[in-house]
């Protein structure tokens, strides 16, 4: 999912999810901006990478399938 912050809101590009869907977002700097992680952010990133390496994650395909199922269930 990708979006743009505009007028105090995040506008999501070409995707629609049911109201109340919980999402996490990451602020991505523009190409010419530098961003340095804090020690806490570096630790969190390393922990996340380790979880992925242990297989403690879902693929994007699995996530979208689950979101579609929720959407269909809520629309039905």
MMTF fields as JSON, N, C-alpha, C and O atoms, coordinates in Angstrom:
{
  "mmtfVersion": "1.0.0",
  "mmtfProducer": "UNKNOWN",
  "numBonds": 303,
  "numAtoms": 304,
  "numGroups": 76,
  "numChains": 1,
  "numModels": 1,
  "chainsPerModel": [1],
  "groupsPerChain": [76],
  "chainIdList": ["A"],
  "bondAtomList": [4, 2, 8, 6, 12, 10, 16, 14, 20, 18, 24, 22, 28, 26, 32, 30, 36, 34, 40, 38, 44, 42, 48, 46, 52, 50, 56, 54, 60, 58, 64, 62, 68, 66, 72, 70, 76, 74, 80, 78, 84, 82, 88, 86, 92, 90, 96, 94, 100, 98, 104, 102, 108, 106, 112, 110, 116, 114, 120, 118, 124, 122, 128, 126, 132, 130, 136, 134, 140, 138, 144, 142, 148, 146, 152, 150, 156, 154, 160, 158, 164, 162, 168, 166, 172, 170, 176, 174, 180, 178, 184, 182, 188, 186, 192, 190, 196, 194, 200, 198, 204, 202, 208, 206, 212, 210, 216, 214, 220, 218, 224, 222, 228, 226, 232, 230, 236, 234, 240, 238, 244, 242, 248, 246, 252, 250, 256, 254, 260, 258, 264, 262, 268, 266, 272, 270, 276, 274, 280, 278, 284, 282, 288, 286, 292, 290, 296, 294, 300, 298],
  "bondOrderList": [1, 1, 1, 1, 1, 1, 1, 1, 1, 1, 1, 1, 1, 1, 1, 1, 1, 1, 1, 1, 1, 1, 1, 1, 1, 1, 1, 1, 1, 1, 1, 1, 1, 1, 1, 1, 1, 1, 1, 1, 1, 1, 1, 1, 1, 1, 1, 1, 1, 1, 1, 1, 1, 1, 1, 1, 1, 1, 1, 1, 1, 1, 1, 1, 1, 1, 1, 1, 1, 1, 1, 1, 1, 1, 1],
  "groupList": [{"groupName": "UNK", "atomNameList": ["N", "CA", "C", "O"], "elementList": ["N", "C", "C", "O"], "formalChargeList": [0, 0, 0, 0], "bondAtomList": [1, 0, 2, 1, 3, 2], "bondOrderList": [1, 1, 2], "singleLetterCode": "X", "chemCompType": "L-PEPTIDE LINKING"}],
  "groupTypeList": [0, 0, 0, 0, 0, 0, 0, 0, 0, 0, 0, 0, 0, 0, 0, 0, 0, 0, 0, 0, 0, 0, 0, 0, 0, 0, 0, 0, 0, 0, 0, 0, 0, 0, 0, 0, 0, 0, 0, 0, 0, 0, 0, 0, 0, 0, 0, 0, 0, 0, 0, 0, 0, 0, 0, 0, 0, 0, 0, 0, 0, 0, 0, 0, 0, 0, 0, 0, 0, 0, 0, 0, 0, 0, 0, 0],
  "groupIdList": [1, 2, 3, 4, 5, 6, 7, 8, 9, 10, 11, 12, 13, 14, 15, 16, 17, 18, 19, 20, 21, 22, 23, 24, 25, 26, 27, 28, 29, 30, 31, 32, 33, 34, 35, 36, 37, 38, 39, 40, 41, 42, 43, 44, 45, 46, 47, 48, 49, 50, 51, 52, 53, 54, 55, 56, 57, 58, 59, 60, 61, 62, 63, 64, 65, 66, 67, 68, 69, 70, 71, 72, 73, 74, 75, 76],
  "secStructList": [7, 7, 3, 3, 3, 3, 6, 6, 3, 3, 3, 3, 1, 1, 7, 7, 7, 7, 6, 6, 7, 7, 7, 7, 7, 7, 7, 7, 7, 7, 6, 6, 7, 7, 7, 7, 7, 7, 2, 2, 2, 2, 2, 2, 2, 2, 2, 2, 2, 2, 2, 2, 2, 6, 6, 7, 1, 7, 7, 2, 2, 2, 2, 2, 2, 2, 2, 2, 2, 2, 2, 2, 2, 2, 2, 7],
  "xCoordList": [0.859, 0.0, 0.908, 1.911, 0.562, 1.366, 0.414, -0.703, 0.847, 0.009, 0.835, 2.061, 0.148, 0.789, 0.099, -1.128, 0.883, 0.326, -0.071, 0.764, -1.335, -1.825, -2.956, -3.9, -2.86, -3.923, -4.28, -5.454, -3.26, -3.489, -3.976, -4.329, -4.004, -4.469, -3.529, -2.794, -3.564, -2.811, -3.771, -4.768, -3.464, -4.281, -3.647, -2.513, -4.381, -3.86, -4.042, -5.104, -2.979, -2.999, -3.681, -3.221, -4.747, -5.387, -5.742, -5.865, -5.908, -6.319, -7.483, -7.566, -8.352, -9.481, -9.614, -9.663, -9.672, -9.824, -10.994, -11.34, -11.595, -12.748, -12.368, -11.245, -13.32, -13.102, -12.691, -13.226, -11.749, -11.287, -10.118, -9.587, -9.695, -8.545, -7.306, -7.017, -6.574, -5.363, -4.193, -3.98, -3.435, -2.251, -1.091, -1.294, 0.107, 1.319, 1.882, 1.744, 2.515, 3.107, 4.501, 4.844, 5.289, 6.669, 6.828, 6.393, 7.44, 7.713, 8.978, 10.033, 8.859, 9.982, 10.485, 9.727, 11.748, 12.263, 12.332, 12.418, 12.294, 12.456, 13.855, 14.735, 14.055, 15.337, 16.523, 17.611, 16.333, 17.463, 17.611, 18.502, 16.754, 16.825, 17.543, 17.389, 18.325, 18.965, 18.159, 17.532, 18.185, 17.474, 18.361, 18.88, 18.531, 19.363, 18.493, 17.725, 18.625, 17.849, 18.426, 19.639, 17.529, 17.962, 18.42, 18.113, 19.146, 19.535, 18.323, 18.391, 17.229, 16.024, 15.435, 14.985, 15.439, 14.918, 15.803, 15.305, 17.114, 18.028, 17.767, 17.739, 17.576, 17.276, 15.981, 15.917, 14.941, 13.656, 13.794, 13.205, 14.566, 14.786, 15.519, 15.145, 16.554, 17.305, 16.428, 16.53, 15.566, 14.656, 13.667, 13.359, 13.175, 12.241, 12.906, 12.308, 14.124, 14.86, 15.059, 14.902, 15.405, 15.594, 14.291, 14.313, 13.15, 11.857, 11.575, 11.101, 11.866, 11.651, 12.531, 12.079, 13.796, 14.718, 14.265, 14.541, 13.561, 13.034, 11.69, 11.122, 11.183, 9.901, 8.704, 7.584, 8.911, 7.823, 7.2, 7.234, 6.63, 6.04, 5.032, 4.926, 4.304, 3.428, 3.9, 4.483, 3.644, 3.994, 2.953, 1.86, 3.293, 2.332, 1.111, -0.019, 1.344, 0.248, -0.712, -1.93, -0.16, -0.996, -1.771, -2.955, -1.101, -1.743, -2.901, -3.992, -2.674, -3.737, -4.896, -6.051, -4.616, -5.684, -6.528, -7.756, -5.87, -6.605, -7.44, -8.583, -6.87, -7.615, -8.818, -9.893, -8.64, -9.764, -10.862, -12.045, -10.469, -11.452, -12.216, -13.429, -11.538, -12.202, -13.17, -14.303, -12.715, -13.556, -14.811, -15.911, -14.637, -15.774, -16.741, -17.958, -16.187, -17.017, -17.815, -18.999, -17.163, -17.831, -18.852, -19.858, -18.6, -19.507, -20.711, -21.771, -20.531, -21.546, -22.723, -23.655],
  "yCoordList": [-1.154, 0.0, 1.22, 1.258, 2.189, 3.4, 4.591, 4.508, 5.679, 6.863, 8.121, 8.069, 9.251, 10.548, 11.33, 11.318, 12.009, 12.852, 14.178, 14.845, 14.573, 15.808, 16.364, 15.648, 17.626, 18.309, 17.582, 17.473, 17.084, 16.437, 15.004, 14.424, 14.419, 13.048, 12.279, 12.859, 10.952, 10.097, 9.631, 8.967, 9.983, 9.572, 8.33, 8.376, 7.215, 5.935, 5.823, 6.138, 5.364, 5.22, 3.925, 2.844, 4.008, 2.911, 1.691, 0.605, 1.797, 0.659, 1.11, 2.275, 0.201, 0.496, -0.617, -1.797, -0.237, -1.193, -0.746, 0.435, -1.665, -1.315, -0.317, -0.325, 0.537, 1.454, 0.656, -0.422, 1.184, 0.518, -0.418, -0.972, -0.615, -1.465, -0.835, 0.337, -1.599, -1.112, -1.246, -2.302, -0.168, -0.192, 0.456, 1.311, 0.048, 0.7, 1.464, 1.032, 2.593, 3.318, 3.779, 3.929, 3.997, 4.434, 5.708, 5.774, 6.707, 7.933, 7.714, 7.385, 7.9, 7.694, 9.065, 9.849, 9.353, 10.659, 10.755, 9.746, 11.976, 12.193, 11.758, 11.617, 11.546, 11.043, 11.884, 11.351, 13.184, 14.051, 14.272, 15.007, 13.649, 13.788, 12.587, 11.457, 12.845, 11.759, 11.483, 12.381, 10.242, 9.856, 8.916, 7.94, 9.21, 8.369, 7.758, 8.452, 6.456, 5.761, 6.03, 6.152, 6.118, 6.217, 4.82, 3.842, 4.711, 3.372, 2.464, 1.264, 3.021, 2.233, 1.739, 0.597, 2.606, 2.211, 1.139, 0.213, 1.276, 0.265, -1.087, -2.119, -1.081, -2.32, -2.95, -4.156, -2.115, -2.622, -3.206, -4.243, -2.546, -3.045, -4.381, -5.31, -4.477, -5.728, -6.855, -7.992, -6.545, -7.561, -8.02, -9.207, -7.071, -7.412, -8.295, -9.263, -7.967, -8.776, -10.189, -11.161, -10.302, -11.623, -12.419, -13.623, -11.767, -12.444, -12.978, -14.103, -12.171, -12.598, -13.79, -14.753, -13.725, -14.833, -16.126, -17.214, -16.02, -17.204, -17.643, -18.643, -16.897, -17.242, -16.748, -17.197, -15.835, -15.297, -14.095, -12.973, -14.358, -13.283, -13.877, -15.097, -13.025, -13.45, -12.761, -11.678, -13.397, -12.783, -11.725, -11.708, -10.86, -9.856, -10.547, -10.098, -11.636, -12.391, -12.906, -12.832, -13.426, -13.909, -12.757, -12.892, -11.638, -10.471, -9.979, -9.74, -9.825, -9.326, -10.309, -9.888, -11.6, -12.597, -12.467, -12.541, -12.276, -12.119, -10.837, -10.838, -9.748, -8.496, -8.619, -8.097, -9.306, -9.52, -10.332, -10.025, -11.363, -12.205, -11.379, -11.539, -10.51, -9.637, -8.701, -8.507, -8.126, -7.216, -7.907, -7.364, -9.124, -9.882, -10.237, -10.176, -10.612, -10.977, -9.76, -9.877, -8.596, -7.389, -6.86, -6.267, -7.072, -6.612, -7.543, -7.127, -8.808, -9.842, -9.698, -10.496],
  "zCoordList": [0.0, 0.0, 0.0, 0.713, -0.782, -0.879, -0.859, -1.371, -0.279, -0.235, -0.066, 0.039, -0.041, 0.084, 1.187, 1.289, 2.013, 3.065, 2.44, 1.829, 2.584, 1.988, 2.834, 3.169, 3.175, 3.921, 5.211, 5.565, 5.912, 7.196, 7.125, 8.151, 5.934, 5.764, 4.859, 4.06, 4.998, 4.097, 3.013, 3.296, 1.774, 0.642, 0.033, -0.445, 0.051, -0.403, -1.907, -2.444, -2.585, -4.033, -4.459, -4.092, -5.209, -5.922, -5.085, -5.652, -3.825, -3.009, -2.134, -1.745, -1.84, -0.977, 0.055, -0.292, 1.304, 2.386, 3.258, 3.269, 3.976, 4.805, 5.895, 6.399, 6.248, 7.363, 8.586, 8.844, 9.328, 10.535, 10.312, 11.274, 9.052, 8.775, 9.402, 9.159, 10.204, 10.85, 9.9, 9.304, 9.76, 8.904, 9.648, 10.511, 9.31, 9.785, 8.611, 7.467, 8.873, 7.77, 8.136, 9.308, 7.11, 7.249, 6.441, 5.291, 7.025, 6.296, 5.482, 6.024, 4.177, 3.273, 2.827, 2.256, 3.084, 2.667, 1.146, 0.447, 0.655, -0.777, -1.172, -0.322, -2.466, -2.965, -2.533, -2.313, -2.408, -2.063, -0.563, -0.138, 0.248, 1.694, 2.3, 1.836, 3.336, 4.064, 5.324, 5.887, 5.752, 6.972, 7.754, 7.214, 9.017, 9.875, 10.959, 11.624, 11.126, 12.15, 13.529, 13.703, 14.506, 15.898, 16.323, 15.641, 17.433, 17.915, 18.148, 17.882, 18.638, 18.871, 17.552, 17.456, 16.532, 15.224, 14.578, 13.939, 14.754, 14.227, 14.896, 14.224, 16.221, 16.947, 16.439, 16.205, 16.271, 15.791, 14.389, 14.084, 13.543, 12.185, 12.207, 11.49, 13.024, 13.133, 13.67, 13.21, 14.643, 15.18, 14.107, 14.002, 13.314, 12.243, 11.19, 10.72, 10.826, 9.859, 10.389, 9.65, 11.672, 12.28, 12.264, 12.007, 12.535, 12.493, 11.09, 10.929, 10.088, 8.705, 8.378, 7.758, 8.797, 8.533, 9.205, 8.698, 10.358, 11.049, 10.478, 10.917, 9.5, 8.891, 9.668, 9.424, 10.596, 11.417, 10.724, 11.231, 9.555, 8.771, 7.797, 7.67, 7.121, 6.041, 4.769, 4.814, 3.648, 2.378, 2.031, 2.599, 1.11, 0.643, 0.053, 0.244, -0.661, -1.258, -0.178, -0.341, 0.92, 2.023, 2.666, 2.976, 2.861, 3.48, 2.631, 3.148, 1.325, 0.452, 0.373, 0.312, 0.372, 0.368, 1.635, 1.58, 2.766, 4.022, 4.017, 4.474, 3.503, 3.433, 2.499, 2.797, 1.374, 0.458, 1.143, 1.004, 1.879, 2.58, 3.601, 3.74, 4.306, 5.293, 4.576, 5.018, 3.471, 2.701, 2.191, 2.285, 1.644, 1.136, 2.253, 2.077, 3.41, 4.561, 5.043, 5.359, 5.097, 5.573, 4.568, 4.959, 3.276, 2.233, 2.071, 1.604, 2.463, 2.213, 3.059, 2.959]
}
